[in-house]
Amino acid sequence: MKKILAVLMGLVFSGCATIEYSQAGDHTMVVVSNSSWYFLNLIPIASGNPEKVNQVSTKFFCETATIENNLKILDQISEKYGVKTVKSLQSFWDDESVFILFMKRHVIHTSAELVLDEAAKESKSDENNKSDSKS
C-alpha cells in the first residue's frame, strides 16, 4: 500500500513541460508551459524537463520552470519549422497552493504567434494539397 501511495504522490507532484499548437489559416500560435513544485515555496521538488518536452520526464530538486527555458524551447520550435518572425510574445505565470502553504505549484506560460518563411509556407501548402487530392 505504501508503494502505491508513493507512486500516486509522485505522479501528482511531478513537473511538466508541454507545447500546444493552434492554427487558423496562415497563423500558428504556440504556447510553451513548464511547471515546478516547491516545498514551502522555497525548495524545488520536481520540475518539467525542458529537454524532453511533451514527454513524461521530470527533473528533481532543480528549478527548470523559467522564462529563459521557455524561450529556449520556443527557439528550438522556430528552428525546426523555419519560422521567420515571432510576434505577440507573452509570458505569465500561475501559482497554486496545495495542503495550505506547504506545497506550491508554479507554472510559466509563454505564448507567441509564429510567422513561417515563404519556403516553409509553400511546403506546408503542398502537403495540404496532397492530402486534399487523396480524399
C-alpha positions in Angstrom: 0.0 0.0 0.0 2.9 2.4 0.8 4.4 1.8 -2.6 1.1 2.6 -4.4 0.7 5.8 -2.3 4.3 6.8 -3.1 3.7 6.3 -6.9 0.5 8.3 -6.8 2.1 11.2 -4.9 5.0 11.2 -7.4 2.5 11.5 -10.3 0.6 14.2 -8.6 3.7 16.3 -7.7 5.7 15.8 -10.9 6.7 18.7 -13.1 5.7 19.0 -16.7 6.9 20.8 -19.8 4.5 21.0 -22.7 3.9 22.6 -26.1 0.5 23.3 -27.5 -0.2 24.5 -31.1 -3.2 26.2 -32.6 -3.6 27.1 -36.2 -6.0 29.3 -38.1 -5.2 29.9 -41.8 -1.6 31.3 -42.0 -1.5 32.0 -38.3 0.2 29.5 -36.0 0.0 30.1 -32.2 2.2 28.2 -29.8 2.1 28.0 -26.0 5.0 26.6 -24.1 4.3 25.7 -20.4 6.6 24.5 -17.8 5.7 23.7 -14.1 7.6 23.2 -10.9 6.5 22.1 -7.4 8.0 23.7 -4.3 8.1 22.8 -0.6 7.4 25.9 1.5 7.7 28.0 -1.7 11.5 27.7 -1.4 12.8 24.2 -2.2 12.2 22.9 -5.7 10.9 19.3 -5.6 10.0 18.5 -9.2 10.2 20.5 -12.4 9.3 19.8 -16.0 12.3 18.7 -18.2 12.8 21.3 -21.0 15.0 18.8 -22.9 12.1 16.3 -23.2 9.1 18.4 -23.9 5.6 16.6 -24.1 7.1 13.5 -22.6 6.8 12.0 -19.1 10.0 13.4 -17.8 10.7 15.3 -14.6 13.8 16.8 -13.1 14.0 16.5 -9.3 15.4 19.1 -6.9 16.2 21.7 -9.5 14.4 24.7 -11.0 13.7 24.4 -14.7 10.4 26.4 -14.9 11.9 29.7 -16.0 11.2 32.1 -18.8 14.6 31.5 -20.2 13.9 27.8 -20.6 10.6 28.5 -22.3 12.3 30.9 -24.7 14.9 28.2 -25.5 12.1 25.8 -26.3 10.5 28.4 -28.5 13.8 28.9 -30.3 14.0 25.2 -31.0 10.5 25.2 -32.4 11.4 28.2 -34.6 14.4 26.4 -36.0 12.6 23.2 -36.6 9.7 24.8 -38.5 11.6 27.5 -40.3 9.9 30.4 -38.5 10.8 33.8 -40.0 9.3 36.0 -37.3 7.8 35.6 -33.8 5.0 38.0 -33.0 3.0 38.7 -29.9 5.4 37.1 -27.4 4.0 37.0 -23.9 4.9 35.2 -20.7 3.0 34.9 -17.5 2.8 32.6 -14.5 0.3 30.8 -12.4 0.7 29.8 -8.8 -1.4 27.4 -6.8 -1.0 26.1 -3.2 -1.8 22.6 -2.0 -2.0 21.4 1.6 -2.3 25.0 2.8 1.1 26.5 2.1 3.4 23.5 2.3 3.3 22.7 -1.4 3.1 25.2 -4.2 2.9 24.7 -7.9 4.5 27.4 -10.1 3.7 27.3 -13.9 5.2 29.6 -16.5 3.4 30.0 -19.8 5.0 31.6 -22.9 2.8 32.2 -26.0 3.7 33.6 -29.4 2.4 33.8 -33.0 4.8 32.1 -35.4 5.2 33.5 -39.0 6.7 31.0 -41.3 9.1 31.9 -44.1 7.9 31.6 -47.7 9.6 28.2 -48.4 8.0 26.7 -45.3 4.6 28.1 -46.3 4.9 26.6 -49.8 6.0 23.2 -48.3 3.1 23.3 -46.0 0.7 24.3 -48.8 2.0 21.4 -50.9 1.4 19.0 -48.1 -2.2 20.2 -47.7 -2.9 19.9 -51.4 -1.6 16.3 -51.5 -3.8 15.4 -48.6 -6.8 17.1 -50.2 -6.2 15.2 -53.5 -6.2 11.9 -51.7 -9.6 12.5 -50.2 
